[in-house]
């Protein structure tokens, strides 16, 4: 299982606005537990978005292959 810090790093690399760690001057969250919950929520959203994109890409590839197959049969 990934640590909360690791998930925060993944989110940052993916371009998400990750809240600052509690204790820093610009932190919105007062406790590590609240920060951790915010990171977990963002990470679940990130994972769901990636899964949905993967499904869309797979469906697009399947449809393209089907259309190419039908086109090849129509020309033969």
Buried (B, 14 or more C-beta within 10 A) or exposed (E): EEEBEEBBEBBEEEEBEBBEBBEEEEEEBEEEEBBBEBBEEBBEEBEEEEEEEEEEEEEEEEEEEEEEEEEEEEEE
